[in-house]
């Protein structure tokens, strides 16, 4: 009970007691930047691109990017690490007509901010974030190094350039046991 109170042990009803994982506080605000957030907590950020593809924009992606359905988008799936532990899996969608070089840029350096800067968008702002939760797929659990019985926190975000034009729609899956989302200014 004392260890639980100090945050060193977590108790899951029907499963038992477990050593608590170190949790990364992940603030969501108008300037959400992965590397800055991780470094601010004295941790080492890193990332790895899982896949890059060009696909037609459909449904929610087309709507949020303000594109006609079927227009090409570049999808980049990126795994983000803090001190070598996976904490998030993001699926970024960029309008292909505006960011023709982004796939090559991300293949060289997995930093989204660096790729956008090299593509003529040195600064961007988060327009909106929607947060939900669900259980992970087997692939998500494996990539994030967590049990399928542990939920994911999901964030749907739209990032815009200084003129308010959408540059990125991201669906991020956070390892809930290792990440605490902090909504700033709410």
C-alpha positions as CSV (number, residue, x, y, z in Angstrom):
1,X,0.0,0.0,0.0
2,X,2.8,2.4,0.9
3,X,4.7,1.6,-2.4
4,X,1.4,2.2,-4.4
5,X,1.0,5.5,-2.6
6,X,4.5,6.5,-3.6
7,X,3.9,5.6,-7.2
8,X,6.4,2.7,-7.2
9,X,3.9,-0.1,-7.6
10,X,0.6,-0.2,-9.6
11,X,-2.2,-2.6,-8.7
12,X,-4.4,-4.0,-11.5
13,X,-7.6,-5.6,-10.1
14,X,-7.7,-9.3,-11.0
15,X,-4.2,-9.3,-12.3
16,X,-1.9,-8.4,-9.4
17,X,0.7,-5.8,-8.4
18,X,3.4,-4.6,-10.8
19,X,6.5,-2.4,-10.6
20,X,5.4,1.0,-12.0
21,X,7.1,2.2,-15.1
22,X,8.7,5.6,-15.3
23,X,6.1,7.9,-16.9
24,X,6.9,10.6,-19.5
25,X,4.8,13.7,-19.1
26,X,3.7,14.7,-22.6
27,X,2.3,18.2,-22.8
28,X,-0.1,18.9,-25.7
29,X,-0.2,22.5,-26.6
30,X,0.1,24.8,-29.6
31,X,3.8,23.9,-30.1
32,X,4.0,20.2,-29.4
33,X,7.5,19.0,-30.4
34,X,8.6,15.5,-29.5
35,X,12.4,16.0,-29.0
36,X,11.9,19.2,-27.0
37,X,9.4,17.5,-24.7
38,X,11.6,14.5,-24.1
39,X,14.8,16.6,-23.6
40,X,13.0,18.9,-21.1
41,X,12.6,15.8,-18.9
42,X,16.4,14.9,-19.0
43,X,15.7,12.0,-21.4
44,X,17.2,11.2,-24.7
45,X,14.7,11.4,-27.7
46,X,15.0,9.2,-30.7
47,X,12.8,8.1,-33.5
48,X,12.5,5.5,-36.2
49,X,10.4,5.6,-39.4
50,X,8.4,2.3,-39.7
51,X,6.9,3.0,-43.1
52,X,6.5,5.8,-45.7
53,X,4.0,5.6,-48.5
54,X,2.0,7.8,-50.8
55,X,-1.7,7.0,-50.7
56,X,-5.0,8.7,-51.7
57,X,-6.5,11.0,-49.0
58,X,-9.8,9.5,-47.8
59,X,-12.3,10.2,-45.1
60,X,-11.1,12.0,-42.0
61,X,-7.6,12.7,-43.4
62,X,-9.0,14.5,-46.5
63,X,-11.4,16.4,-44.4
64,X,-8.8,17.6,-41.8
65,X,-6.2,18.4,-44.5
66,X,-8.9,20.2,-46.5
67,X,-8.1,18.1,-49.6
68,X,-10.4,16.7,-52.2
69,X,-10.8,12.9,-51.6
70,X,-8.3,11.0,-53.7
71,X,-5.6,13.6,-53.7
72,X,-2.2,12.1,-52.8
73,X,-0.9,12.3,-49.2
74,X,2.5,11.0,-47.9
75,X,2.0,8.8,-44.9
76,X,4.9,8.4,-42.5
77,X,4.6,6.1,-39.5
78,X,7.1,6.9,-36.8
79,X,8.0,5.3,-33.6
80,X,9.2,7.7,-30.9
81,X,11.5,6.7,-28.0
82,X,12.5,8.2,-24.7
83,X,15.8,6.8,-23.4
84,X,15.4,3.9,-25.8
85,X,11.9,2.9,-24.7
86,X,9.0,3.3,-27.2
87,X,6.4,5.8,-25.9
88,X,4.5,6.7,-29.1
89,X,3.6,5.5,-32.6
90,X,2.5,8.4,-34.8
91,X,1.0,8.2,-38.3
92,X,1.6,11.5,-40.0
93,X,-0.2,12.6,-43.2
94,X,1.2,15.4,-45.4
95,X,-0.3,16.8,-48.6
96,X,1.9,15.3,-51.3
97,X,1.5,18.3,-53.7
98,X,3.1,20.6,-51.1
99,X,5.6,18.2,-49.6
100,X,7.1,16.3,-52.6
101,X,10.4,15.7,-50.8
102,X,9.2,14.8,-47.4
103,X,9.5,11.0,-47.8
104,X,13.2,11.4,-48.7
105,X,13.8,13.9,-45.9
106,X,12.2,11.6,-43.3
107,X,14.1,8.6,-44.7
108,X,17.4,10.5,-43.9
109,X,16.2,12.0,-40.6
110,X,13.1,10.9,-38.7
111,X,12.4,14.3,-37.3
112,X,9.0,15.7,-38.4
113,X,10.0,19.3,-37.4
114,X,13.3,19.1,-39.4
115,X,11.5,17.6,-42.5
116,X,8.8,20.3,-42.4
117,X,11.5,23.1,-42.0
118,X,13.5,21.7,-44.9
119,X,10.2,21.8,-46.9
120,X,9.6,25.5,-46.2
121,X,7.6,25.3,-43.0
122,X,10.1,26.3,-40.2
123,X,7.3,26.7,-37.7
124,X,3.9,25.1,-37.3
125,X,1.2,25.2,-34.7
126,X,-1.2,22.6,-33.3
127,X,-4.7,23.7,-34.3
128,X,-6.6,21.0,-32.5
129,X,-6.1,17.7,-30.6
130,X,-8.8,15.1,-29.9
131,X,-8.0,12.4,-27.3
132,X,-9.5,9.0,-26.9
133,X,-8.4,5.5,-25.8
134,X,-8.6,1.9,-27.0
135,X,-6.9,-1.4,-26.7
136,X,-3.9,-1.9,-29.0
137,X,-3.7,-4.2,-32.0
138,X,-1.1,-7.0,-31.8
139,X,1.2,-5.0,-34.1
140,X,0.8,-1.8,-32.0
141,X,1.5,-3.7,-28.8
142,X,4.6,-5.3,-30.2
143,X,6.0,-2.0,-31.6
144,X,5.4,-0.2,-28.4
145,X,6.7,-3.1,-26.3
146,X,3.6,-3.4,-24.1
147,X,0.9,-6.0,-23.3
148,X,-2.2,-6.2,-25.4
149,X,-4.2,-5.8,-22.2
150,X,-2.8,-2.3,-21.6
151,X,-4.7,0.5,-23.3
152,X,-3.4,3.1,-25.8
153,X,-4.1,6.8,-25.5
154,X,-4.9,8.2,-28.9
155,X,-4.5,11.7,-30.1
156,X,-5.8,13.0,-33.4
157,X,-4.0,16.3,-34.2
158,X,-4.0,18.9,-37.0
159,X,-0.9,21.1,-37.4
160,X,-1.0,24.2,-39.5
161,X,1.5,26.6,-41.0
162,X,1.6,30.3,-39.9
163,X,-1.2,31.1,-42.4
164,X,-3.5,28.5,-40.9
165,X,-3.2,26.0,-43.8
166,X,-3.0,22.3,-42.6
167,X,0.4,20.8,-43.1
168,X,0.0,17.5,-41.1
169,X,-2.7,15.4,-39.7
170,X,-1.4,12.9,-37.1
171,X,-2.9,10.0,-35.4
172,X,-0.7,9.2,-32.4
173,X,-0.9,6.1,-30.2
174,X,0.8,6.5,-26.8
175,X,1.8,3.7,-24.5
176,X,-0.6,4.6,-21.7
177,X,1.5,3.0,-19.0
178,X,4.5,5.1,-19.9
179,X,2.9,8.3,-21.0
180,X,0.8,10.9,-19.3
181,X,-0.8,13.4,-21.6
182,X,-0.9,16.9,-20.2
183,X,-3.3,19.4,-21.8
184,X,-1.9,22.9,-21.4
185,X,-4.0,26.0,-21.0
186,X,-7.2,24.1,-20.3
